[in-house]
Amino acid sequence: MAHFRAVIMGARGEASRLGHAGTGISTLLQTWGWDVRVTAELQKGQDNALIELVNHTTGQRIPLLDLNLSAEDCDDVVTFIYRTVDEKTSAATLASKEA
């Protein structure tokens, strides 16, 4: 039985795909510049997602958010923010996670 379901809507209508607990699911929204990748996986009994920017030309990946999709409270959903508008804050935040 599927654990994840992705649904997209485009010019040709709606389509969906399924992902299992062991495989997870990933989607890539592509543009001519930067793409957005969302990957969901079951890790240690909870559903987690990673949101990344991906450069369409070079493939460079920039992680943006880690999410706990199993959280009971909306305040607990965002578990880590990799980038902020202020680069100094971003660098400090990233360094604190690596420590």
GUMIBA-31847 format. One record per residue: residue number from 1; residue in three letters; z, x, y of N, C-alpha, C in turn. Coordinates in steps of 0.02 Angstrom, whole numbers. Example, Ala and Ser with C-alpha at 12.3 -4.5 7.8 and 13.67 -1.06 7.14 Angstrom:
! residues 2
(node 1 Ala (390 660 -284) (390 615 -225) (390 660 -165));
(node 2 Ser (354 642 -112) (357 684 -53) (394 645 2));
//
This chain:
! residues 99
(node 1 Met (0 42 -59) (0 0 0) (0 45 62));
(node 2 Ala (-36 23 114) (-41 62 176) (25 63 213));
(node 3 His (38 120 244) (98 129 285) (79 126 359));
(node 4 Phe (18 148 376) (-6 148 445) (-72 110 449));
(node 5 Arg (-86 84 508) (-149 49 520) (-172 66 591));
(node 6 Ala (-234 88 598) (-263 102 663) (-318 51 677));
(node 7 Val (-318 24 737) (-368 -27 756) (-402 -3 820));
(node 8 Ile (-468 -6 820) (-506 12 881) (-552 -46 899));
(node 9 Met (-569 -50 962) (-615 -101 986) (-668 -65 1028));
(node 10 Gly (-730 -78 1012) (-785 -46 1048) (-842 -95 1059));
(node 11 Ala (-899 -68 1076) (-958 -109 1090) (-981 -150 1029));
(node 12 Arg (-967 -125 969) (-988 -161 909) (-932 -200 877));
(node 13 Gly (-878 -213 915) (-824 -254 889) (-764 -212 867));
(node 14 Glu (-722 -242 826) (-660 -211 804) (-668 -181 735));
(node 15 Ala (-633 -125 724) (-632 -93 659) (-562 -66 648));
(node 16 Ser (-542 -60 585) (-476 -33 570) (-480 14 511));
(node 17 Arg (-430 58 507) (-424 104 451) (-350 107 431));
(node 18 Leu (-338 125 368) (-270 127 342) (-250 199 326));
(node 19 Gly (-186 213 333) (-158 277 313) (-96 265 271));
(node 20 His (-84 308 224) (-27 300 179) (29 347 199));
(node 21 Ala (88 336 171) (147 376 188) (133 450 174));
(node 22 Gly (96 466 124) (82 536 107) (26 567 146));
(node 23 Thr (-18 526 175) (-76 553 211) (-70 548 286));
(node 24 Gly (-31 500 311) (-28 488 382) (-94 458 406));
(node 25 Ile (-102 457 472) (-165 432 501) (-175 468 568));
(node 26 Ser (-238 478 586) (-254 513 648) (-313 479 680));
(node 27 Thr (-313 477 746) (-369 450 783) (-387 497 840));
(node 28 Leu (-451 499 856) (-474 542 910) (-518 501 957));
(node 29 Leu (-495 492 1018) (-533 457 1069) (-572 511 1107));
(node 30 Gln (-638 511 1102) (-678 565 1130) (-711 546 1195));
(node 31 Thr (-715 596 1240) (-753 590 1302) (-795 654 1308));
(node 32 Trp (-829 662 1364) (-868 723 1375) (-825 780 1397));
(node 33 Gly (-763 767 1417) (-719 821 1440) (-660 832 1393));
(node 34 Trp (-609 792 1402) (-549 797 1360) (-544 736 1315));
(node 35 Asp (-522 748 1254) (-512 695 1205) (-436 683 1198));
(node 36 Val (-418 626 1170) (-348 612 1156) (-341 601 1081));
(node 37 Arg (-297 641 1049) (-284 634 977) (-214 607 968));
(node 38 Val (-208 556 926) (-143 529 907) (-138 535 831));
(node 39 Thr (-87 570 808) (-75 580 736) (-8 550 718));
(node 40 Ala (-6 507 668) (57 477 646) (70 498 574));
(node 41 Glu (133 516 560) (153 539 493) (223 514 477));
(node 42 Leu (237 508 414) (305 493 391) (338 560 377));
(node 43 Gln (392 575 414) (428 638 406) (503 623 401));
(node 44 Lys (533 646 346) (605 637 336) (626 564 344));
(node 45 Gly (585 518 318) (603 448 319) (590 411 383));
(node 46 Gln (560 443 433) (545 407 495) (472 418 515));
(node 47 Asp (444 368 547) (375 371 571) (374 410 637));
(node 48 Asn (335 463 638) (329 505 698) (256 508 719));
(node 49 Ala (246 517 784) (178 525 811) (176 583 859));
(node 50 Leu (119 616 860) (106 670 907) (45 650 948));
(node 51 Ile (50 653 1014) (-6 639 1058) (-28 705 1090));
(node 52 Glu (-93 720 1083) (-119 783 1109) (-182 771 1150));
(node 53 Leu (-194 815 1199) (-259 820 1232) (-299 872 1194));
(node 54 Val (-363 860 1183) (-406 908 1149) (-468 918 1191));
(node 55 Asn (-483 981 1208) (-543 995 1247) (-604 982 1202));
(node 56 His (-648 939 1226) (-705 919 1185) (-752 977 1169));
(node 57 Thr (-756 1026 1213) (-802 1082 1203) (-770 1139 1163));
(node 58 Thr (-709 1159 1182) (-678 1218 1151) (-633 1201 1092));
(node 59 Gly (-610 1139 1088) (-563 1121 1035) (-491 1137 1051));
(node 60 Gln (-479 1165 1111) (-410 1182 1131) (-367 1119 1128));
(node 61 Arg (-307 1125 1097) (-261 1069 1091) (-201 1081 1135));
(node 62 Ile (-182 1029 1172) (-123 1031 1215) (-77 974 1195));
(node 63 Pro (-21 988 1162) (25 934 1143) (56 903 1205));
(node 64 Leu (63 837 1205) (93 801 1261) (160 770 1244));
(node 65 Leu (162 732 1189) (223 695 1172) (235 695 1097));
(node 66 Asp (298 699 1077) (320 683 1010) (356 616 1014));
(node 67 Leu (340 571 968) (370 504 969) (404 489 902));
(node 68 Asn (461 455 905) (495 429 846) (479 354 844));
(node 69 Leu (431 335 804) (409 265 801) (456 222 760));
(node 70 Ser (507 251 729) (557 214 691) (620 201 732));
(node 71 Ala (621 223 794) (680 216 836) (699 143 845));
(node 72 Glu (764 129 845) (789 62 856) (784 42 930));
(node 73 Asp (795 90 974) (799 76 1046) (741 111 1081));
(node 74 Cys (711 79 1130) (653 109 1164) (671 174 1199));
(node 75 Asp (734 184 1217) (755 247 1248) (753 306 1200));
(node 76 Asp (749 292 1135) (748 345 1084) (678 360 1056));
(node 77 Val (627 326 1082) (560 334 1055) (531 403 1073));
(node 78 Val (534 423 1136) (507 488 1156) (557 541 1138));
(node 79 Thr (538 585 1091) (584 637 1069) (572 704 1103));
(node 80 Phe (511 714 1129) (497 776 1165) (436 768 1209));
(node 81 Ile (441 792 1271) (385 793 1318) (364 865 1327));
(node 82 Tyr (302 882 1307) (278 950 1311) (255 969 1381));
(node 83 Arg (223 923 1415) (194 938 1480) (218 887 1531));
(node 84 Thr (228 911 1592) (243 867 1648) (195 883 1705));
(node 85 Val (198 847 1758) (155 860 1815) (173 927 1846));
(node 86 Asp (236 944 1847) (259 1006 1877) (259 1061 1823));
(node 87 Glu (215 1111 1831) (208 1164 1780) (273 1203 1768));
(node 88 Lys (313 1213 1820) (376 1250 1810) (422 1211 1765));
(node 89 Thr (425 1146 1776) (466 1103 1732) (439 1105 1662));
(node 90 Ser (372 1102 1656) (340 1102 1591) (356 1166 1552));
(node 91 Ala (351 1223 1586) (364 1287 1552) (437 1290 1531));
(node 92 Ala (482 1267 1573) (554 1268 1555) (567 1221 1497));
(node 93 Thr (535 1164 1497) (545 1115 1443) (519 1144 1377));
(node 94 Leu (460 1173 1379) (431 1202 1318) (474 1260 1293));
(node 95 Ala (499 1302 1337) (541 1358 1318) (606 1333 1286));
(node 96 Ser (634 1279 1311) (697 1253 1284) (687 1226 1213));
(node 97 Lys (627 1199 1198) (614 1175 1130) (607 1232 1082));
(node 98 Glu (576 1287 1104) (566 1344 1061) (630 1383 1047));
(node 99 Ala (679 1375 1090) (742 1412 1082) (784 1386 1024));
//
